Amino acid sequence: MNRKKWNIGLLALALVFLPAVAAWSASADKTILLKLSQPTPAAGFYGEGYAYFAKAVEEETKGQVKVQVYPSASLISDPEAFDAVQAGNVDIAHFMVASVSPTVKAITPMEIPGAYPGEKYKELDTATSPLLEKVFAKYGVKYLCPGYPETAAFGTGKKLAPVKSPADLKGKAVRASGKWLGEAMKMWGGSAVTIPLGDLAVALQRGTVDVVYTSWIVIDSFKLYESAPNITFTGLQNVLTGMIMSEKAWKRLNPEQQQGVLRAKKRYMDFINGSYKNLRTQFEEKIKKSGGTVTVLTAAQNAEFKKVRQPLFEQVKGVAGPDGAELMKALDTMK
Protein backbone atom coordinates (compact mmCIF):
# COMPACT_ATOMS: atom_id res chain seq x y z
CA MET A 1 0.00 0.00 0.00
CA ASN A 2 2.77 2.46 0.87
CA ARG A 3 4.56 1.73 -2.45
CA LYS A 4 1.31 2.38 -4.31
CA LYS A 5 0.84 5.74 -2.58
CA TRP A 6 4.46 6.62 -3.35
CA ASN A 7 3.95 5.89 -7.04
CA ILE A 8 0.80 7.96 -7.10
CA GLY A 9 2.73 10.82 -5.50
CA LEU A 10 5.44 10.63 -8.15
CA LEU A 11 2.83 10.68 -10.87
CA ALA A 12 1.22 13.76 -9.35
CA LEU A 13 4.59 15.55 -9.21
CA ALA A 14 5.26 14.64 -12.84
CA LEU A 15 1.92 16.07 -13.88
CA VAL A 16 2.76 19.31 -12.07
CA PHE A 17 6.26 19.75 -13.49
CA LEU A 18 5.78 18.33 -16.99
CA PRO A 19 4.18 21.51 -18.43
CA ALA A 20 7.01 23.63 -16.98
CA VAL A 21 9.66 21.35 -18.50
CA ALA A 22 7.86 21.40 -21.85
CA ALA A 23 7.64 25.20 -21.74
CA TRP A 24 11.35 25.46 -20.91
CA SER A 25 12.21 23.11 -23.78
CA ALA A 26 10.09 25.10 -26.23
CA SER A 27 11.69 28.31 -25.01
CA ALA A 28 15.18 26.81 -25.45
CA ASP A 29 14.37 25.85 -29.04
CA LYS A 30 12.95 29.26 -29.93
CA THR A 31 15.19 31.39 -32.15
CA ILE A 32 16.06 34.84 -30.79
CA LEU A 33 16.03 37.53 -33.48
CA LEU A 34 18.15 40.63 -32.92
CA LYS A 35 17.85 43.79 -35.00
CA LEU A 36 21.06 45.56 -36.00
CA SER A 37 21.00 49.09 -37.39
CA GLN A 38 23.88 50.53 -39.42
CA PRO A 39 24.01 53.72 -41.52
CA THR A 40 25.94 52.67 -44.63
CA PRO A 41 24.84 50.81 -47.79
CA ALA A 42 24.71 47.00 -47.70
CA ALA A 43 27.56 46.85 -50.21
CA GLY A 44 31.01 48.07 -49.23
CA PHE A 45 33.30 47.73 -46.24
CA TYR A 46 30.86 48.35 -43.39
CA GLY A 47 27.86 46.68 -45.00
CA GLU A 48 29.76 43.51 -45.79
CA GLY A 49 31.27 43.51 -42.31
CA TYR A 50 27.91 43.64 -40.57
CA ALA A 51 26.52 40.96 -42.89
CA TYR A 52 29.47 38.79 -41.87
CA PHE A 53 28.80 39.47 -38.19
CA ALA A 54 25.17 38.35 -38.61
CA LYS A 55 26.32 35.14 -40.29
CA ALA A 56 28.92 34.52 -37.58
CA VAL A 57 26.36 34.99 -34.76
CA GLU A 58 24.04 32.41 -36.30
CA GLU A 59 26.90 29.95 -36.73
CA GLU A 60 28.43 30.48 -33.27
CA THR A 61 25.05 30.08 -31.51
CA LYS A 62 24.06 27.08 -33.69
CA GLY A 63 21.07 28.95 -35.06
CA GLN A 64 19.68 29.92 -31.65
CA VAL A 65 20.38 33.62 -32.27
CA LYS A 66 19.93 35.39 -35.59
CA VAL A 67 20.74 38.98 -36.50
CA GLN A 68 18.74 40.96 -39.04
CA VAL A 69 20.79 43.85 -40.44
CA TYR A 70 19.12 47.12 -41.46
CA PRO A 71 21.56 49.04 -43.72
CA SER A 72 21.47 52.65 -44.92
CA ALA A 73 19.82 53.87 -41.69
CA SER A 74 16.62 52.12 -42.73
CA LEU A 75 15.76 51.37 -39.10
CA ILE A 76 17.15 54.41 -37.27
CA SER A 77 19.58 57.21 -38.12
CA ASP A 78 23.11 57.27 -36.76
CA PRO A 79 22.41 60.13 -34.29
CA GLU A 80 19.52 58.10 -32.85
CA ALA A 81 21.50 54.90 -32.39
CA PHE A 82 22.70 55.32 -28.81
CA ASP A 83 19.34 56.40 -27.40
CA ALA A 84 17.54 53.59 -29.23
CA VAL A 85 19.95 50.97 -27.92
CA GLN A 86 19.89 52.41 -24.41
CA ALA A 87 16.08 52.26 -24.39
CA GLY A 88 16.11 48.72 -25.76
CA ASN A 89 14.20 49.69 -28.90
CA VAL A 90 17.09 48.50 -31.08
CA ASP A 91 19.17 45.47 -30.10
CA ILE A 92 22.51 46.23 -31.76
CA ALA A 93 23.74 49.34 -33.54
CA HIS A 94 26.68 50.92 -35.26
CA PHE A 95 27.60 54.13 -33.45
CA MET A 96 29.81 57.11 -34.09
CA VAL A 97 31.55 58.87 -31.21
CA ALA A 98 30.42 62.34 -32.30
CA SER A 99 26.77 61.29 -31.92
CA VAL A 100 27.32 59.65 -28.53
CA SER A 101 29.78 61.97 -26.77
CA PRO A 102 27.17 64.64 -25.85
CA THR A 103 25.77 61.99 -23.49
CA VAL A 104 28.81 59.79 -22.80
CA LYS A 105 31.27 62.62 -22.27
CA ALA A 106 34.18 60.37 -21.30
CA ILE A 107 34.68 59.35 -24.95
CA THR A 108 34.99 62.95 -26.16
CA PRO A 109 38.82 62.79 -26.61
CA MET A 110 38.32 60.27 -29.42
CA GLU A 111 36.59 62.97 -31.49
CA ILE A 112 39.74 65.04 -31.92
CA PRO A 113 41.49 64.33 -35.24
CA GLY A 114 44.87 62.71 -34.68
CA ALA A 115 44.08 61.71 -31.09
CA TYR A 116 45.49 58.26 -31.81
CA PRO A 117 47.00 56.49 -34.82
CA GLY A 118 44.64 55.24 -37.48
CA GLU A 119 44.90 51.75 -38.94
CA LYS A 120 46.01 50.14 -35.66
CA TYR A 121 42.96 48.03 -34.93
CA LYS A 122 44.21 45.45 -32.45
CA GLU A 123 46.21 48.07 -30.57
CA LEU A 124 43.13 50.30 -30.27
CA ASP A 125 40.98 47.43 -29.05
CA THR A 126 43.55 46.35 -26.47
CA ALA A 127 44.17 49.89 -25.21
CA THR A 128 40.57 51.09 -24.93
CA SER A 129 37.98 48.30 -24.85
CA PRO A 130 38.18 47.44 -21.11
CA LEU A 131 37.61 51.10 -20.23
CA LEU A 132 34.92 51.63 -22.85
CA GLU A 133 33.04 48.55 -21.61
CA LYS A 134 33.01 50.08 -18.13
CA VAL A 135 31.96 53.52 -19.37
CA PHE A 136 29.09 52.31 -21.58
CA ALA A 137 27.84 49.95 -18.85
CA LYS A 138 27.08 53.01 -16.71
CA TYR A 139 24.42 53.88 -19.30
CA GLY A 140 22.91 50.41 -19.56
CA VAL A 141 24.65 49.71 -22.86
CA LYS A 142 26.99 46.83 -23.68
CA TYR A 143 30.02 47.93 -25.67
CA LEU A 144 30.95 45.19 -28.14
CA CYS A 145 33.93 46.47 -30.11
CA PRO A 146 35.44 49.39 -32.02
CA GLY A 147 34.99 49.77 -35.73
CA TYR A 148 38.13 49.79 -37.83
CA PRO A 149 40.13 52.97 -36.98
CA GLU A 150 40.57 53.99 -40.57
CA THR A 151 42.19 57.27 -41.53
CA ALA A 152 40.22 60.29 -42.69
CA ALA A 153 40.29 62.02 -46.05
CA PHE A 154 39.30 65.36 -47.52
CA GLY A 155 37.16 65.32 -50.63
CA THR A 156 36.88 68.60 -52.55
CA GLY A 157 34.56 69.64 -55.36
CA LYS A 158 35.49 69.57 -59.03
CA LYS A 159 36.37 73.28 -59.19
CA LEU A 160 38.56 73.24 -56.06
CA ALA A 161 42.17 72.27 -55.50
CA PRO A 162 43.02 69.31 -53.23
CA VAL A 163 43.53 70.10 -49.54
CA LYS A 164 47.20 70.00 -48.55
CA SER A 165 47.34 72.33 -45.54
CA PRO A 166 44.98 74.05 -43.09
CA ALA A 167 45.30 77.19 -45.22
CA ASP A 168 43.49 75.40 -48.07
CA LEU A 169 40.34 75.23 -45.92
CA LYS A 170 40.12 78.96 -45.32
CA GLY A 171 36.66 80.26 -46.17
CA LYS A 172 35.44 76.80 -47.23
CA ALA A 173 32.23 75.09 -46.02
CA VAL A 174 33.41 71.73 -44.70
CA ARG A 175 31.11 68.85 -43.84
CA ALA A 176 32.36 67.63 -40.45
CA SER A 177 30.29 65.70 -37.93
CA GLY A 178 30.43 66.47 -34.23
CA LYS A 179 31.27 69.42 -32.01
CA TRP A 180 34.99 68.83 -31.60
CA LEU A 181 35.72 67.99 -35.19
CA GLY A 182 33.81 71.18 -36.00
CA GLU A 183 36.08 73.07 -33.59
CA ALA A 184 39.11 71.59 -35.35
CA MET A 185 37.74 72.78 -38.69
CA LYS A 186 37.42 76.32 -37.35
CA MET A 187 41.04 76.22 -36.19
CA TRP A 188 42.02 75.01 -39.65
CA GLY A 189 40.18 77.95 -41.21
CA GLY A 190 37.04 76.22 -42.50
CA SER A 191 33.39 76.66 -41.65
CA ALA A 192 31.97 73.39 -40.29
CA VAL A 193 28.53 72.28 -41.50
CA THR A 194 26.55 69.19 -40.49
CA ILE A 195 24.71 67.34 -43.24
CA PRO A 196 23.47 63.70 -43.15
CA LEU A 197 25.58 61.37 -45.24
CA GLY A 198 22.63 60.51 -47.46
CA ASP A 199 22.25 64.17 -48.49
CA LEU A 200 25.93 64.92 -48.90
CA ALA A 201 26.37 64.06 -52.59
CA VAL A 202 23.64 66.51 -53.60
CA ALA A 203 25.06 69.19 -51.28
CA LEU A 204 28.48 68.83 -52.93
CA GLN A 205 26.94 69.05 -56.40
CA ARG A 206 25.04 72.20 -55.49
CA GLY A 207 28.02 73.83 -53.80
CA THR A 208 26.32 73.96 -50.40
CA VAL A 209 29.40 72.11 -49.19
CA ASP A 210 32.87 72.72 -50.62
CA VAL A 211 34.79 70.01 -48.81
CA VAL A 212 33.90 66.79 -46.99
CA TYR A 213 36.05 65.41 -44.19
CA THR A 214 35.30 61.81 -43.24
CA SER A 215 36.80 58.36 -43.57
CA TRP A 216 37.85 57.48 -47.09
CA ILE A 217 35.81 54.29 -46.70
CA VAL A 218 32.66 56.38 -46.27
CA ILE A 219 33.65 58.46 -49.32
CA ASP A 220 33.96 55.19 -51.22
CA SER A 221 30.76 53.57 -49.87
CA PHE A 222 28.59 56.60 -50.68
CA LYS A 223 30.44 57.29 -53.98
CA LEU A 224 31.14 60.84 -52.82
CA TYR A 225 34.21 60.90 -55.06
CA GLU A 226 31.82 61.45 -57.98
CA SER A 227 30.85 64.86 -56.54
CA ALA A 228 34.14 65.52 -54.74
CA PRO A 229 36.74 63.90 -57.00
CA ASN A 230 39.86 65.48 -55.48
CA ILE A 231 40.73 63.17 -52.60
CA THR A 232 43.40 63.89 -50.00
CA PHE A 233 44.41 60.97 -47.79
CA THR A 234 45.51 62.09 -44.32
CA GLY A 235 47.28 60.24 -41.54
CA LEU A 236 44.63 61.45 -39.06
CA GLN A 237 42.29 58.83 -37.64
CA ASN A 238 38.64 59.05 -38.51
CA VAL A 239 36.23 59.71 -35.63
CA LEU A 240 35.76 56.38 -33.87
CA THR A 241 32.86 54.12 -34.73
CA GLY A 242 31.88 50.88 -33.07
CA MET A 243 29.18 48.39 -32.23
CA ILE A 244 27.00 48.53 -29.11
CA MET A 245 24.24 46.29 -27.80
CA SER A 246 21.23 46.85 -25.60
CA GLU A 247 21.64 45.39 -22.09
CA LYS A 248 18.04 44.27 -22.40
CA ALA A 249 18.87 42.26 -25.52
CA TRP A 250 22.09 40.93 -23.98
CA LYS A 251 20.21 39.62 -20.94
CA ARG A 252 17.74 37.79 -23.19
CA LEU A 253 20.60 35.48 -24.13
CA ASN A 254 21.68 32.58 -21.96
CA PRO A 255 25.40 32.31 -21.06
CA GLU A 256 26.20 29.98 -23.98
CA GLN A 257 24.50 32.30 -26.45
CA GLN A 258 26.34 35.29 -25.00
CA GLN A 259 29.65 33.50 -25.51
CA GLY A 260 28.59 32.72 -29.07
CA VAL A 261 27.99 36.41 -29.75
CA LEU A 262 31.40 37.28 -28.33
CA ARG A 263 33.06 34.68 -30.55
CA ALA A 264 31.16 36.12 -33.53
CA LYS A 265 32.41 39.60 -32.58
CA LYS A 266 35.99 38.32 -32.62
CA ARG A 267 35.44 36.79 -36.06
CA TYR A 268 33.90 40.05 -37.29
CA MET A 269 36.92 42.03 -36.11
CA ASP A 270 39.30 39.64 -37.86
CA PHE A 271 37.17 39.87 -41.01
CA ILE A 272 37.16 43.66 -41.28
CA ASN A 273 40.82 43.83 -40.30
CA GLY A 274 41.63 41.59 -43.26
CA SER A 275 39.19 43.32 -45.63
CA TYR A 276 40.63 46.78 -45.01
CA LYS A 277 44.07 45.90 -46.31
CA ASN A 278 43.02 45.56 -49.96
CA LEU A 279 40.49 48.38 -50.21
CA ARG A 280 42.62 51.48 -50.46
CA THR A 281 44.38 50.46 -53.68
CA GLN A 282 41.02 49.62 -55.23
CA PHE A 283 39.59 52.96 -54.11
CA GLU A 284 42.48 54.94 -55.57
CA GLU A 285 41.93 53.20 -58.89
CA LYS A 286 38.24 54.20 -58.81
CA ILE A 287 39.18 57.84 -58.21
CA LYS A 288 41.61 57.94 -61.12
CA LYS A 289 39.21 56.16 -63.49
CA SER A 290 36.50 58.69 -62.66
CA GLY A 291 38.84 61.58 -63.48
CA GLY A 292 39.69 62.54 -59.91
CA THR A 293 43.03 63.20 -58.23
CA VAL A 294 44.79 61.47 -55.37
CA THR A 295 46.92 63.38 -52.84
CA VAL A 296 48.64 61.76 -49.85
CA LEU A 297 49.76 64.07 -47.05
CA THR A 298 53.36 63.77 -45.94
CA ALA A 299 54.31 63.33 -42.29
CA ALA A 300 55.18 67.03 -42.11
CA GLN A 301 51.82 68.04 -43.59
CA ASN A 302 49.93 65.82 -41.15
CA ALA A 303 51.95 67.32 -38.31
CA GLU A 304 50.82 70.82 -39.33
CA PHE A 305 47.16 69.84 -38.99
CA LYS A 306 47.87 68.30 -35.58
CA LYS A 307 49.79 71.37 -34.39
CA VAL A 308 46.97 73.77 -35.22
CA ARG A 309 44.32 71.72 -33.41
CA GLN A 310 46.49 70.85 -30.35
CA PRO A 311 44.74 73.32 -27.96
CA LEU A 312 41.55 71.25 -28.22
CA PHE A 313 42.96 68.63 -25.86
CA GLU A 314 43.07 71.09 -22.98
CA GLN A 315 39.45 72.06 -23.64
CA VAL A 316 38.35 68.43 -23.77
CA LYS A 317 39.92 67.64 -20.40
CA GLY A 318 37.38 69.88 -18.73
CA VAL A 319 34.52 68.00 -20.39
CA ALA A 320 35.54 64.36 -20.38
CA GLY A 321 35.94 63.86 -16.60
CA PRO A 322 38.05 61.20 -14.81
CA ASP A 323 37.11 58.40 -17.21
CA GLY A 324 38.01 60.66 -20.12
CA ALA A 325 41.39 61.42 -18.58
CA GLU A 326 41.98 57.69 -18.19
CA LEU A 327 41.00 57.19 -21.83
CA MET A 328 43.47 59.86 -22.96
CA LYS A 329 46.24 58.02 -21.12
CA ALA A 330 45.23 54.80 -22.85
CA LEU A 331 45.34 56.52 -26.24
CA ASP A 332 48.77 57.93 -25.47
CA THR A 333 50.11 54.39 -25.16
CA MET A 334 49.41 53.91 -28.87
CA LYS A 335 51.57 56.82 -30.06
C-alpha positions as CSV (number, residue, x, y, z in Angstrom):
1,M,0.0,0.0,0.0
2,N,2.8,2.5,0.9
3,R,4.6,1.7,-2.4
4,K,1.3,2.4,-4.3
5,K,0.8,5.7,-2.6
6,W,4.5,6.6,-3.3
7,N,3.9,5.9,-7.0
8,I,0.8,8.0,-7.1
9,G,2.7,10.8,-5.5
10,L,5.4,10.6,-8.2
11,L,2.8,10.7,-10.9
12,A,1.2,13.8,-9.4
13,L,4.6,15.6,-9.2
14,A,5.3,14.6,-12.8
15,L,1.9,16.1,-13.9
16,V,2.8,19.3,-12.1
17,F,6.3,19.8,-13.5
18,L,5.8,18.3,-17.0
19,P,4.2,21.5,-18.4
20,A,7.0,23.6,-17.0
21,V,9.7,21.3,-18.5
22,A,7.9,21.4,-21.8
23,A,7.6,25.2,-21.7
24,W,11.3,25.5,-20.9
25,S,12.2,23.1,-23.8
26,A,10.1,25.1,-26.2
27,S,11.7,28.3,-25.0
28,A,15.2,26.8,-25.4
29,D,14.4,25.9,-29.0
30,K,13.0,29.3,-29.9
31,T,15.2,31.4,-32.2
32,I,16.1,34.8,-30.8
33,L,16.0,37.5,-33.5
34,L,18.1,40.6,-32.9
35,K,17.8,43.8,-35.0
36,L,21.1,45.6,-36.0
37,S,21.0,49.1,-37.4
38,Q,23.9,50.5,-39.4
39,P,24.0,53.7,-41.5
40,T,25.9,52.7,-44.6
41,P,24.8,50.8,-47.8
42,A,24.7,47.0,-47.7
43,A,27.6,46.9,-50.2
44,G,31.0,48.1,-49.2
45,F,33.3,47.7,-46.2
46,Y,30.9,48.4,-43.4
47,G,27.9,46.7,-45.0
48,E,29.8,43.5,-45.8
49,G,31.3,43.5,-42.3
50,Y,27.9,43.6,-40.6
51,A,26.5,41.0,-42.9
52,Y,29.5,38.8,-41.9
53,F,28.8,39.5,-38.2
54,A,25.2,38.3,-38.6
55,K,26.3,35.1,-40.3
56,A,28.9,34.5,-37.6
57,V,26.4,35.0,-34.8
58,E,24.0,32.4,-36.3
59,E,26.9,29.9,-36.7
60,E,28.4,30.5,-33.3
61,T,25.0,30.1,-31.5
62,K,24.1,27.1,-33.7
63,G,21.1,29.0,-35.1
64,Q,19.7,29.9,-31.7
65,V,20.4,33.6,-32.3
66,K,19.9,35.4,-35.6
67,V,20.7,39.0,-36.5
68,Q,18.7,41.0,-39.0
69,V,20.8,43.8,-40.4
70,Y,19.1,47.1,-41.5
71,P,21.6,49.0,-43.7
72,S,21.5,52.6,-44.9
73,A,19.8,53.9,-41.7
74,S,16.6,52.1,-42.7
75,L,15.8,51.4,-39.1
76,I,17.1,54.4,-37.3
77,S,19.6,57.2,-38.1
78,D,23.1,57.3,-36.8
79,P,22.4,60.1,-34.3
80,E,19.5,58.1,-32.9
81,A,21.5,54.9,-32.4
82,F,22.7,55.3,-28.8
83,D,19.3,56.4,-27.4
84,A,17.5,53.6,-29.2
85,V,20.0,51.0,-27.9
86,Q,19.9,52.4,-24.4
87,A,16.1,52.3,-24.4
88,G,16.1,48.7,-25.8
89,N,14.2,49.7,-28.9
90,V,17.1,48.5,-31.1
91,D,19.2,45.5,-30.1
92,I,22.5,46.2,-31.8
93,A,23.7,49.3,-33.5
94,H,26.7,50.9,-35.3
95,F,27.6,54.1,-33.4
96,M,29.8,57.1,-34.1
97,V,31.5,58.9,-31.2
98,A,30.4,62.3,-32.3
99,S,26.8,61.3,-31.9
100,V,27.3,59.7,-28.5
101,S,29.8,62.0,-26.8
102,P,27.2,64.6,-25.9
103,T,25.8,62.0,-23.5
104,V,28.8,59.8,-22.8
105,K,31.3,62.6,-22.3
106,A,34.2,60.4,-21.3
107,I,34.7,59.4,-24.9
108,T,35.0,63.0,-26.2
109,P,38.8,62.8,-26.6
110,M,38.3,60.3,-29.4
111,E,36.6,63.0,-31.5
112,I,39.7,65.0,-31.9
113,P,41.5,64.3,-35.2
114,G,44.9,62.7,-34.7
115,A,44.1,61.7,-31.1
116,Y,45.5,58.3,-31.8
117,P,47.0,56.5,-34.8
118,G,44.6,55.2,-37.5
119,E,44.9,51.7,-38.9
120,K,46.0,50.1,-35.7
121,Y,43.0,48.0,-34.9
122,K,44.2,45.5,-32.5
123,E,46.2,48.1,-30.6
124,L,43.1,50.3,-30.3
125,D,41.0,47.4,-29.0
126,T,43.6,46.3,-26.5
127,A,44.2,49.9,-25.2
128,T,40.6,51.1,-24.9
129,S,38.0,48.3,-24.8
130,P,38.2,47.4,-21.1
131,L,37.6,51.1,-20.2
132,L,34.9,51.6,-22.8
133,E,33.0,48.6,-21.6
134,K,33.0,50.1,-18.1
135,V,32.0,53.5,-19.4
136,F,29.1,52.3,-21.6
137,A,27.8,50.0,-18.9
138,K,27.1,53.0,-16.7
139,Y,24.4,53.9,-19.3
140,G,22.9,50.4,-19.6
141,V,24.7,49.7,-22.9
142,K,27.0,46.8,-23.7
143,Y,30.0,47.9,-25.7
144,L,31.0,45.2,-28.1
145,C,33.9,46.5,-30.1
146,P,35.4,49.4,-32.0
147,G,35.0,49.8,-35.7
148,Y,38.1,49.8,-37.8
149,P,40.1,53.0,-37.0
150,E,40.6,54.0,-40.6
151,T,42.2,57.3,-41.5
152,A,40.2,60.3,-42.7
153,A,40.3,62.0,-46.1
154,F,39.3,65.4,-47.5
155,G,37.2,65.3,-50.6
156,T,36.9,68.6,-52.6
157,G,34.6,69.6,-55.4
158,K,35.5,69.6,-59.0
159,K,36.4,73.3,-59.2
160,L,38.6,73.2,-56.1
161,A,42.2,72.3,-55.5
162,P,43.0,69.3,-53.2
163,V,43.5,70.1,-49.5
164,K,47.2,70.0,-48.5
165,S,47.3,72.3,-45.5
166,P,45.0,74.1,-43.1
167,A,45.3,77.2,-45.2
168,D,43.5,75.4,-48.1
169,L,40.3,75.2,-45.9
170,K,40.1,79.0,-45.3
171,G,36.7,80.3,-46.2
172,K,35.4,76.8,-47.2
173,A,32.2,75.1,-46.0
174,V,33.4,71.7,-44.7
175,R,31.1,68.8,-43.8
176,A,32.4,67.6,-40.5
177,S,30.3,65.7,-37.9
178,G,30.4,66.5,-34.2
179,K,31.3,69.4,-32.0
180,W,35.0,68.8,-31.6
181,L,35.7,68.0,-35.2
182,G,33.8,71.2,-36.0
183,E,36.1,73.1,-33.6
184,A,39.1,71.6,-35.3
185,M,37.7,72.8,-38.7
186,K,37.4,76.3,-37.3
187,M,41.0,76.2,-36.2
188,W,42.0,75.0,-39.7
189,G,40.2,78.0,-41.2
190,G,37.0,76.2,-42.5
191,S,33.4,76.7,-41.6
192,A,32.0,73.4,-40.3
193,V,28.5,72.3,-41.5
194,T,26.6,69.2,-40.5
195,I,24.7,67.3,-43.2
196,P,23.5,63.7,-43.2
197,L,25.6,61.4,-45.2
198,G,22.6,60.5,-47.5
199,D,22.3,64.2,-48.5
200,L,25.9,64.9,-48.9
201,A,26.4,64.1,-52.6
202,V,23.6,66.5,-53.6
203,A,25.1,69.2,-51.3
204,L,28.5,68.8,-52.9
205,Q,26.9,69.1,-56.4
206,R,25.0,72.2,-55.5
207,G,28.0,73.8,-53.8
208,T,26.3,74.0,-50.4
209,V,29.4,72.1,-49.2
210,D,32.9,72.7,-50.6
211,V,34.8,70.0,-48.8
212,V,33.9,66.8,-47.0
213,Y,36.0,65.4,-44.2
214,T,35.3,61.8,-43.2
215,S,36.8,58.4,-43.6
216,W,37.8,57.5,-47.1
217,I,35.8,54.3,-46.7
218,V,32.7,56.4,-46.3
219,I,33.7,58.5,-49.3
220,D,34.0,55.2,-51.2
221,S,30.8,53.6,-49.9
222,F,28.6,56.6,-50.7
223,K,30.4,57.3,-54.0
224,L,31.1,60.8,-52.8
225,Y,34.2,60.9,-55.1
226,E,31.8,61.5,-58.0
227,S,30.9,64.9,-56.5
228,A,34.1,65.5,-54.7
229,P,36.7,63.9,-57.0
230,N,39.9,65.5,-55.5
231,I,40.7,63.2,-52.6
232,T,43.4,63.9,-50.0
233,F,44.4,61.0,-47.8
234,T,45.5,62.1,-44.3
235,G,47.3,60.2,-41.5
236,L,44.6,61.5,-39.1
237,Q,42.3,58.8,-37.6
238,N,38.6,59.0,-38.5
239,V,36.2,59.7,-35.6
240,L,35.8,56.4,-33.9
241,T,32.9,54.1,-34.7
242,G,31.9,50.9,-33.1
243,M,29.2,48.4,-32.2
244,I,27.0,48.5,-29.1
245,M,24.2,46.3,-27.8
246,S,21.2,46.8,-25.6
247,E,21.6,45.4,-22.1
248,K,18.0,44.3,-22.4
249,A,18.9,42.3,-25.5
250,W,22.1,40.9,-24.0
251,K,20.2,39.6,-20.9
252,R,17.7,37.8,-23.2
253,L,20.6,35.5,-24.1
254,N,21.7,32.6,-22.0
255,P,25.4,32.3,-21.1
256,E,26.2,30.0,-24.0
257,Q,24.5,32.3,-26.4
258,Q,26.3,35.3,-25.0
259,Q,29.7,33.5,-25.5
260,G,28.6,32.7,-29.1
261,V,28.0,36.4,-29.8
262,L,31.4,37.3,-28.3
263,R,33.1,34.7,-30.6
264,A,31.2,36.1,-33.5
265,K,32.4,39.6,-32.6
266,K,36.0,38.3,-32.6
267,R,35.4,36.8,-36.1
268,Y,33.9,40.0,-37.3
269,M,36.9,42.0,-36.1
270,D,39.3,39.6,-37.9
271,F,37.2,39.9,-41.0
272,I,37.2,43.7,-41.3
273,N,40.8,43.8,-40.3
274,G,41.6,41.6,-43.3
275,S,39.2,43.3,-45.6
276,Y,40.6,46.8,-45.0
277,K,44.1,45.9,-46.3
278,N,43.0,45.6,-50.0
279,L,40.5,48.4,-50.2
280,R,42.6,51.5,-50.5
281,T,44.4,50.5,-53.7
282,Q,41.0,49.6,-55.2
283,F,39.6,53.0,-54.1
284,E,42.5,54.9,-55.6
285,E,41.9,53.2,-58.9
286,K,38.2,54.2,-58.8
287,I,39.2,57.8,-58.2
288,K,41.6,57.9,-61.1
289,K,39.2,56.2,-63.5
290,S,36.5,58.7,-62.7
291,G,38.8,61.6,-63.5
292,G,39.7,62.5,-59.9
293,T,43.0,63.2,-58.2
294,V,44.8,61.5,-55.4
295,T,46.9,63.4,-52.8
296,V,48.6,61.8,-49.9
297,L,49.8,64.1,-47.1
298,T,53.4,63.8,-45.9
299,A,54.3,63.3,-42.3
300,A,55.2,67.0,-42.1
301,Q,51.8,68.0,-43.6
302,N,49.9,65.8,-41.1
303,A,52.0,67.3,-38.3
304,E,50.8,70.8,-39.3
305,F,47.2,69.8,-39.0
306,K,47.9,68.3,-35.6
307,K,49.8,71.4,-34.4
308,V,47.0,73.8,-35.2
309,R,44.3,71.7,-33.4
310,Q,46.5,70.8,-30.4
311,P,44.7,73.3,-28.0
312,L,41.5,71.2,-28.2
313,F,43.0,68.6,-25.9
314,E,43.1,71.1,-23.0
315,Q,39.4,72.1,-23.6
316,V,38.3,68.4,-23.8
317,K,39.9,67.6,-20.4
318,G,37.4,69.9,-18.7
319,V,34.5,68.0,-20.4
320,A,35.5,64.4,-20.4
321,G,35.9,63.9,-16.6
322,P,38.1,61.2,-14.8
323,D,37.1,58.4,-17.2
324,G,38.0,60.7,-20.1
325,A,41.4,61.4,-18.6
326,E,42.0,57.7,-18.2
327,L,41.0,57.2,-21.8
328,M,43.5,59.9,-23.0
329,K,46.2,58.0,-21.1
330,A,45.2,54.8,-22.8
331,L,45.3,56.5,-26.2
332,D,48.8,57.9,-25.5
333,T,50.1,54.4,-25.2
334,M,49.4,53.9,-28.9
335,K,51.6,56.8,-30.1
